[in-house]
């Protein structure tokens, strides 16, 4: 949590903005998602879980999108290809891999691994968009990666794997 805070909040700005509230709401949704998938992954096929996830989110986002913005007058071929690639590889395939592998770990450990996403997003921004790393960003990324490694390397005997939690 501290690492994400250091990466997200600008130095000297400790106010809670609208975006911060959205991040907090999303964090609760993320936690629910990880625990829910951990329970389902032992009982159902990962392909079925992924299909239901993608369908549910697609319908909810489509409905929300209708009210948020008008539909574009047309969709260029480049945009359609980008949407397809993002939908298939960055969404469906990523969720399928997560759903297939999550049953081999605990929800808490899996959440820590998934929490490394901001680190890789920052690295991608650095490599592709020319964004800069500050000492604060590097410290935040280091704390996130350290938490991830500690959670993976430190084994607790009472850490169950499976739907019994």
Contact map, one row per residue, 1 for C-alpha under 8 A:
111110000000000000000000000000000000000000000000000000000000000000000000000000000000000000000000000000000000000000000000000000000000000000000001000000000000000000000
111111000000000000000000000000000000000000000000000000000000000000000000000000000000000000000000000000000000000000000000000000000000000000010010000000000000000000000
111111100000000000000000000000000000000000000000000000000000000000000000000000000000000000000000000000000000000000000000000000000000000000111111000000000000000000000
111111110000000000000000000000000000000000000000000000000000000000000000000000000000000000000000000000000000000000000100000000000000000000011001000000000000000000000
111111111000000000000000000000000000000000000000000000000000000000000000000000000000000000000000000000000000000000000000000000000000000000010000000000000000000000000
011111111100000000000000000000000000000000000000000000000000000000000000000000000000000000000000000000000000000000000000000000000000000110110000000000000000000000000
001111111100000000000000000000000000000000000000000000000000000000000000000000000000000000000000000000000000000000000000000000000000000111111000000000000000000000000
000111111100000000000000000000000000000000000000000000000000000000000000000000000000000000000000000000000000000000000000000000000000000000000000000000000000000000000
000011111110110000000000000000000000000000000000000000000000000000000000000000000000000000000000000000000000000000000000000000000000000000000000000000000000000000000
000001111111110000000000000000000000000000000000000000000000000000000000000000000000000000000000000000000000000000000000000000000000000000000000000000000000000000000
000000001111110000000000000000000000000000000000000000000000000000000000000000000000000000000000000000000000000000000000000000000000000100000000000000000000000000000
000000000111110000000000000000000000000000000000000000000000000000000000000000000000000000000000000000000000000000000000000000000000000000000000000000000000000000000
000000001111111000000000000000000000000000000000000000000000000000000000000000000000000000000000000000000000000000000000000000000000000000000000000000000000000000000
000000001111111100000000000000000000000000000000000000000000000000000000000000000000000000000000000000000000000000000000000000000000000000000000000000000000000000000
000000000000111110000000000000000000000000000000000000000000000000000000000000000000000000000000000000000000000000000000000000000000000000000000000000000000000000000
000000000000011111011000000000000000000000000000000000000000000000000000000000000000000000000000000000000000000000000000000000000000000000000000000000000000000000000
000000000000001111111000000000000000000000000000000000000000000000000000000000000000000000000000000000000000000000000000000000000000000000000000000000000000000000000
000000000000000111111100000000000000000000000000000000000000000000000000000000000000000000000000000000000000000000000000000000000000000000000000000000000000000000000
000000000000000011111110000000000000000000000000000000000000000000000000000000000000000000000000000000000000000000000000000000000000000000000000000000000000000000000
000000000000000111111111000000000000000000000000000000000000000000000000000000000000000000000000000000000000000000000000000000000000000000000000000000000000000000000
000000000000000111111111100000000000000000000000000000000000000000000000000000000000000000000000000000000000000000000000000000000000000000000000000000000000000000000
000000000000000001111111110000000000000000000000000000000000000000000000000000000000000000000000000000000000000000000000000000000000000000000000000000000000000000000
000000000000000000111111111000000000000000000000000000000000000000000000000000000000000000000000000000000000000000000000000000000000000000000000000000000000000000000
000000000000000000011111111100000000000000000000000000000000000000000000000000000000000000000000000000000000000000000000000000000000000000000000000000000000000000000
000000000000000000001111111110000000000000000000000000000000000000000000000000000000000000000000000000000000000000000000000000000000000000000000000000000000000000000
000000000000000000000111111111000000000000000000000000000000000000000000000000000000000000000000000000000000000000000000000000000000000000000000000000000000000000000
000000000000000000000011111111100000000000000000000000000000000000000000000000000000000000000000000000000000000000000000000000000000000000000000000000000000000000000
000000000000000000000001111111110000000000000000000000000000000000000000000000000000000000000000000000000000000000000000000000000000000000000000000000000000000000000
000000000000000000000000111111111000000000000000000000000000000000000000000000000000000000000000000000000000000000000000000000000000000000000000000000000000000000000
000000000000000000000000011111111100000000000000000000000000000000000000000000000000000000000000000000000000000000000000000000000000000000000000000000000000000000000
000000000000000000000000001111111110000000000000000000000000000000000000000000000000000000000000000000000000001000000000000000000000000000000000000000000000000000000
000000000000000000000000000111111111000000000000000000000000000000000000000000000000000000000000000000000000000000000000000000000000000000000000000000000000000000000
000000000000000000000000000011111111100000000000000000000000000000000000000000000000000000000000000000000000000000000000000000000000000000000000000000000000000000000
000000000000000000000000000001111111110000000000000000000000000000000000000000000000000000000000000000000010011000000000000000000000000000000000000000000000000000000
000000000000000000000000000000111111111000000000000000000000000000000000000000000000000000000000000000000010000000000000000000000000000000000000000000000000000000000
000000000000000000000000000000011111111100000000000000000000000000000000000000000000000000000000000000000000000000000000000000000000000000000000000000000000000000000
000000000000000000000000000000001111111110000000100000000000000000000000000000000000000000000000001001000000000000000000000000000000000000000000000000000000000000000
000000000000000000000000000000000111111111000000000000000000000000000000000000000000000000000000000001100110000000000000000000000000000000000000000000000000000001100
000000000000000000000000000000000011111111100000000000000000000000000000000000000000000000000000000000000000000000000000000000000000000000000000000000000000000001100
000000000000000000000000000000000001111111110000100000000000000000000000000000000000000000000000000000000000000000000000000000000000000000000000000000000000000000100
000000000000000000000000000000000000111111111100100000000000000000000000000000000000000000000000001101100000000000000000000000000000000000000000000000000000000000000
000000000000000000000000000000000000011111110000000000000000000000000000000000000000000000000000000000100000000000000000000000000000000000000000000000000000000001100
000000000000000000000000000000000000001111111000000000000000000000000000000000000000000000000000000000000000000000000000000000000000000000000000000000000000000000000
000000000000000000000000000000000000000111111101100000000000000000000000000000000000000000000000000000000000000000000000000000000000000000000000000000000000000000000
000000000000000000000000000000000000000010111111100000000000000000000000000000000000000000000000000000000000000000000000000000000000000000000000000000000000000000000
000000000000000000000000000000000000000010011111110000000000000000000000000000000000000000000001001100000000000000000000000000000000000000000000000000000000000000000
000000000000000000000000000000000000000000001111111000000000000000000000000000000000000000000001001000000000000000000000000000000000000000000000000000000000000000000
000000000000000000000000000000000000000000011111111100000000000000000000000000000000000000000000000000000000000000000000000000000000000000000000000000000000000000000
000000000000000000000000000000000000100110011111111110000000000000000000000000000000000000000000001000000000000000000000000000000000000000000000000000000000000000000
000000000000000000000000000000000000000000000111111111000000000000000000000000000000000000010011001000000000000000000000000000000000000000000000000000000000000000000
000000000000000000000000000000000000000000000011111111100000000000000000000000000000000000000000000000000000000000000000000000000000000000000000000000000000000000000
000000000000000000000000000000000000000000000001111111110000000000000000000000000000000000000000000000000000000000000000000000000000000000000000000000000000000000000
000000000000000000000000000000000000000000000000111111111000000000000000000000000000000000000000000000000000000000000000000000000000000000000000000000000000000000000
000000000000000000000000000000000000000000000000011111111100000000000000000000000000000000010000000000000000000000000000000000000000000000000000000000000000000000000
000000000000000000000000000000000000000000000000001111111110000000000000000000000000000000000000000000000000000000000000000000000000000000000000000000000000000000000
000000000000000000000000000000000000000000000000000111111111000000000000000000000000000000000000000000000000000000000000000000000000000000000000000000000000000000000
000000000000000000000000000000000000000000000000000011111111100000000000000000000000000000000000000000000000000000000000000000000000000000000000000000000000000000000
000000000000000000000000000000000000000000000000000001111111110000000000000000000000000000000000000000000000000000000000000000000000000000000000000000000000000000000
000000000000000000000000000000000000000000000000000000111111111000000000000000000000000000000000000000000000000000000000000000000000000000000000000000000000000000000
000000000000000000000000000000000000000000000000000000011111111100000000000000000000000000000000000000000000000000000000000000000000000000000000000000000000000000000
000000000000000000000000000000000000000000000000000000001111111110000000000000000000000000000000000000000000000000000000000000000000000000000000000000000000000000000
000000000000000000000000000000000000000000000000000000000111111111000000000000000000000000000000000000000000000000000000000000000000000000000000000000000000000000000
000000000000000000000000000000000000000000000000000000000011111111100000000000000000000000000000000000000000000000000000000000000000000000000000000000000000000000000
000000000000000000000000000000000000000000000000000000000001111111110000000000000000000000000000000000000000000000000000000000000000000000000000000000000000000000000
000000000000000000000000000000000000000000000000000000000000111111111100000000000000000000000000000000000000000000000000000000000000000000000000000000000000000000000
000000000000000000000000000000000000000000000000000000000000011111111110000000000000000000000000000000000000000000000000000000000000000000000000000000000000000000000
000000000000000000000000000000000000000000000000000000000000001111111100000000000000000000000000000000000000000000000000000000000000000000000000000000000000000000000
000000000000000000000000000000000000000000000000000000000000000111111100000000000000000000000000000000000000000000000000000000000000000000000000000000000000000000000
000000000000000000000000000000000000000000000000000000000000000011111110000000000000000000000000000000000000000000000000000000000000000000000000000000000000000000000
000000000000000000000000000000000000000000000000000000000000000011111111000000000000000000000000000000000000000000000000000000000000000000000000000000000000000000000
000000000000000000000000000000000000000000000000000000000000000001001111100000000000000000000000000000000000000000000000000000000000000000000000000000000000000000000
000000000000000000000000000000000000000000000000000000000000000000000111111000000000000000000000000000000000000000000000000000000000000000000000000000000000000000000
000000000000000000000000000000000000000000000000000000000000000000000011111000000000000000000000000000000000000000000000000000000000000000000000000000000000000000000
000000000000000000000000000000000000000000000000000000000000000000000001111100000000000000000000000000000000000000000000000000000000000000000000000000000000000000000
000000000000000000000000000000000000000000000000000000000000000000000001111110110000000000000000000000000000000000000000000000000000000000000000000000000000000000000
000000000000000000000000000000000000000000000000000000000000000000000000011111110000000000000000000000000000000000000000000000000000000000000000000000000000000000000
000000000000000000000000000000000000000000000000000000000000000000000000001111111000000000000000000000000000000000000000000000000000000000000000000000000000000000000
000000000000000000000000000000000000000000000000000000000000000000000000000111111100000000000000000000000000000000000000000000000000000000000000000000000000000000000
000000000000000000000000000000000000000000000000000000000000000000000000001111111110000000000000000000000000000000000000000000000000000000000000000000000000000000000
000000000000000000000000000000000000000000000000000000000000000000000000001111111111000000000000000000000000000000000000000000000000000000000000000000000000000000000
000000000000000000000000000000000000000000000000000000000000000000000000000011111111100000000000000000000000000000000000000000000000000000000000000000000000000000000
000000000000000000000000000000000000000000000000000000000000000000000000000001111111110000000000000000000000000000000000000000000000000000000000000000000000000000000
000000000000000000000000000000000000000000000000000000000000000000000000000000111111111000000000000000000000000000000000000000000000000000000000000000000000000000000
000000000000000000000000000000000000000000000000000000000000000000000000000000011111111100000000000000000000000000000000000000000000000000000000000000000000000000000
000000000000000000000000000000000000000000000000000000000000000000000000000000001111111111000000000000000000000000000000000000000000000000000000000000000000000000000
000000000000000000000000000000000000000000000000000000000000000000000000000000000111111111100000000000000000000000000000000000000000000000000000000000000000000000000
000000000000000000000000000000000000000000000000000000000000000000000000000000000011111111110000000000000000000000000000000000000000000000000000000000000000000000000
000000000000000000000000000000000000000000000000000000000000000000000000000000000001111111111000000000000000000000000000000000000000000000000000000000000000000000000
000000000000000000000000000000000000000000000000000000000000000000000000000000000000111111111100000000000000000000000000000000000000000000000000000000000000000000000
000000000000000000000000000000000000000000000000000000000000000000000000000000000000111111111100000000000000000000000000000000000000000000000000000000000000000000000
000000000000000000000000000000000000000000000000000000000000000000000000000000000000011111111110000000000000000000000000000000000000000000000000000000000000000000000
000000000000000000000000000000000000000000000000010001000000000000000000000000000000001111111111000000000000000000000000000000000000000000000000000000000000000000000
000000000000000000000000000000000000000000000000000000000000000000000000000000000000000111111111100000000000000000000000000000000000000000000000000000000000000000000
000000000000000000000000000000000000000000000000000000000000000000000000000000000000000011111111110000000000000000000000000000000000000000000000000000000000000000000
000000000000000000000000000000000000000000000000010000000000000000000000000000000000000000111111111000000000000000000000000000000000000000000000000000000000000000000
000000000000000000000000000000000000000000000110010000000000000000000000000000000000000000011111111100000000000000000000000000000000000000000000000000000000000000000
000000000000000000000000000000000000000000000000000000000000000000000000000000000000000000001111111110000000000000000000000000000000000000000000000000000000000000000
000000000000000000000000000000000000000000000000000000000000000000000000000000000000000000000111111111000000000000000000000000000000000000000000000000000000000000000
000000000000000000000000000000000000100010000110110000000000000000000000000000000000000000000011111111100000000000000000000000000000000000000000000000000000000000000
000000000000000000000000000000000000000010000100000000000000000000000000000000000000000000000001111111100000000000000000000000000000000000000000000000000000000000000
000000000000000000000000000000000000000000000000000000000000000000000000000000000000000000000000111111111000000000000000000000000000000000000000000000000000000000000
000000000000000000000000000000000000110010000000000000000000000000000000000000000000000000000000011111111110010000000000000000000000000000000000000000000000000000000
000000000000000000000000000000000000010011000000000000000000000000000000000000000000000000000000001111111100000000000000000000000000000000000000000000000000000011000
000000000000000000000000000000000000000000000000000000000000000000000000000000000000000000000000000011111100000000000000000000000000000000000000000000000000000011000
000000000000000000000000000000000000000000000000000000000000000000000000000000000000000000000000000011111110110000000000000000000000000000000000000000000000000011000
000000000000000000000000000000000000010000000000000000000000000000000000000000000000000000000000000001111111110000000000000000000000000000000000000000000000001111000
000000000000000000000000000000000110010000000000000000000000000000000000000000000000000000000000000001001111111000000000000000000000000000000000000000000000000000000
000000000000000000000000000000000000000000000000000000000000000000000000000000000000000000000000000000000111111100000000000000000000000000000000000000000000000000000
000000000000000000000000000000000000000000000000000000000000000000000000000000000000000000000000000000001111111110000000000000000000000000000000000100110000000000000
000000000000000000000000000000000100000000000000000000000000000000000000000000000000000000000000000001001111111111000000000000000000000000000000000000000000000000000
000000000000000000000000000000100100000000000000000000000000000000000000000000000000000000000000000000000011111111100000000000000000000000000000000000000000000000000
000000000000000000000000000000000000000000000000000000000000000000000000000000000000000000000000000000000001111111110000000000000000000000000000001100100000000000000
000000000000000000000000000000000000000000000000000000000000000000000000000000000000000000000000000000000000111111110000000000000000000000000000000100000000000000000
000000000000000000000000000000000000000000000000000000000000000000000000000000000000000000000000000000000000011111111000000000000000000000000000000000000000000000000
000000000000000000000000000000000000000000000000000000000000000000000000000000000000000000000000000000000000001111111100000000000000000000000001000100000000000000000
000000000000000000000000000000000000000000000000000000000000000000000000000000000000000000000000000000000000000111111111000000000000000000000001100100000000000000000
000000000000000000000000000000000000000000000000000000000000000000000000000000000000000000000000000000000000000001111111100000000000000000000000000000000000000000000
000100000000000000000000000000000000000000000000000000000000000000000000000000000000000000000000000000000000000000111111110000000000000000001000000000000000000000000
000000000000000000000000000000000000000000000000000000000000000000000000000000000000000000000000000000000000000000011111111000000000000000001001100000000000000000000
000000000000000000000000000000000000000000000000000000000000000000000000000000000000000000000000000000000000000000011111111100000000000000000000000000000000000000000
000000000000000000000000000000000000000000000000000000000000000000000000000000000000000000000000000000000000000000001111111110000000000000000000000000000000000000000
000000000000000000000000000000000000000000000000000000000000000000000000000000000000000000000000000000000000000000000111111111000010000000000000000000000000000000000
000000000000000000000000000000000000000000000000000000000000000000000000000000000000000000000000000000000000000000000011111111100000000000000000000000000000000000000
000000000000000000000000000000000000000000000000000000000000000000000000000000000000000000000000000000000000000000000001111111111000000000000000000000000000000000000
000000000000000000000000000000000000000000000000000000000000000000000000000000000000000000000000000000000000000000000000111111111110000000000000000000000000000000000
000000000000000000000000000000000000000000000000000000000000000000000000000000000000000000000000000000000000000000000000011111111111100000000000000000000000000000000
000000000000000000000000000000000000000000000000000000000000000000000000000000000000000000000000000000000000000000000000001111111110000000000000000000000000000000000
000000000000000000000000000000000000000000000000000000000000000000000000000000000000000000000000000000000000000000000000000111111100000000000000000000000000000000000
000000000000000000000000000000000000000000000000000000000000000000000000000000000000000000000000000000000000000000000000000111111110000000000000000000000000000000000
000000000000000000000000000000000000000000000000000000000000000000000000000000000000000000000000000000000000000000000000000011111111000000000000000000000000000000000
000000000000000000000000000000000000000000000000000000000000000000000000000000000000000000000000000000000000000000000000010011101111100000000000000000000000000000000
000000000000000000000000000000000000000000000000000000000000000000000000000000000000000000000000000000000000000000000000000001000111110000000000000000000000000000000
000000000000000000000000000000000000000000000000000000000000000000000000000000000000000000000000000000000000000000000000000001000011111111000000000000000000000000000
000000000000000000000000000000000000000000000000000000000000000000000000000000000000000000000000000000000000000000000000000000000001111111000000000000000000000000000
000000000000000000000000000000000000000000000000000000000000000000000000000000000000000000000000000000000000000000000000000000000000111111100000000000000000000000000
000001100010000000000000000000000000000000000000000000000000000000000000000000000000000000000000000000000000000000000000000000000000111111110000000000000000000000000
000001100000000000000000000000000000000000000000000000000000000000000000000000000000000000000000000000000000000000000000000000000000111111111000000000000000000000000
000000100000000000000000000000000000000000000000000000000000000000000000000000000000000000000000000000000000000000000000000000000000111111111100000000000000000000000
001001100000000000000000000000000000000000000000000000000000000000000000000000000000000000000000000000000000000000000000000000000000001111111110000000000000000000000
011111100000000000000000000000000000000000000000000000000000000000000000000000000000000000000000000000000000000000000000000000000000000111111111000000000000000000000
001100100000000000000000000000000000000000000000000000000000000000000000000000000000000000000000000000000000000000000110000000000000000011111111100000000000000000000
001000000000000000000000000000000000000000000000000000000000000000000000000000000000000000000000000000000000000000000000000000000000000001111111110000000000000000000
011000000000000000000000000000000000000000000000000000000000000000000000000000000000000000000000000000000000000000000000000000000000000000111111111000000000000000000
101100000000000000000000000000000000000000000000000000000000000000000000000000000000000000000000000000000000000000110010000000000000000000011111111100000000000000000
000000000000000000000000000000000000000000000000000000000000000000000000000000000000000000000000000000000000000000010010000000000000000000001111111110000000000000000
000000000000000000000000000000000000000000000000000000000000000000000000000000000000000000000000000000000000000000000000000000000000000000000111111111000000000000000
000000000000000000000000000000000000000000000000000000000000000000000000000000000000000000000000000000000000000100000000000000000000000000000011111111100000000000000
000000000000000000000000000000000000000000000000000000000000000000000000000000000000000000000000000000000000100110110000000000000000000000000001111111110000000000000
000000000000000000000000000000000000000000000000000000000000000000000000000000000000000000000000000000000000000000000000000000000000000000000000111111111000000000000
000000000000000000000000000000000000000000000000000000000000000000000000000000000000000000000000000000000000000000000000000000000000000000000000011111111100000000000
000000000000000000000000000000000000000000000000000000000000000000000000000000000000000000000000000000000000100100000000000000000000000000000000001111111110000000000
000000000000000000000000000000000000000000000000000000000000000000000000000000000000000000000000000000000000100000000000000000000000000000000000000111111110000000000
000000000000000000000000000000000000000000000000000000000000000000000000000000000000000000000000000000000000000000000000000000000000000000000000000011111110000000000
000000000000000000000000000000000000000000000000000000000000000000000000000000000000000000000000000000000000000000000000000000000000000000000000000001111111000000000
000000000000000000000000000000000000000000000000000000000000000000000000000000000000000000000000000000000000000000000000000000000000000000000000000000111111101000000
000000000000000000000000000000000000000000000000000000000000000000000000000000000000000000000000000000000000000000000000000000000000000000000000000000000111111000000
000000000000000000000000000000000000000000000000000000000000000000000000000000000000000000000000000000000000000000000000000000000000000000000000000000000011111100000
000000000000000000000000000000000000000000000000000000000000000000000000000000000000000000000000000000000000000000000000000000000000000000000000000000000001111100000
000000000000000000000000000000000000000000000000000000000000000000000000000000000000000000000000000000000100000000000000000000000000000000000000000000000011111110000
000000000000000000000000000000000000000000000000000000000000000000000000000000000000000000000000000000000100000000000000000000000000000000000000000000000000111111011
000000000000000000000000000000000000000000000000000000000000000000000000000000000000000000000000000000111100000000000000000000000000000000000000000000000000001111110
000000000000000000000000000000000000011001000000000000000000000000000000000000000000000000000000000000111100000000000000000000000000000000000000000000000000000111111
000000000000000000000000000000000000011101000000000000000000000000000000000000000000000000000000000000000000000000000000000000000000000000000000000000000000000011111
000000000000000000000000000000000000000000000000000000000000000000000000000000000000000000000000000000000000000000000000000000000000000000000000000000000000000111111
000000000000000000000000000000000000000000000000000000000000000000000000000000000000000000000000000000000000000000000000000000000000000000000000000000000000000101111
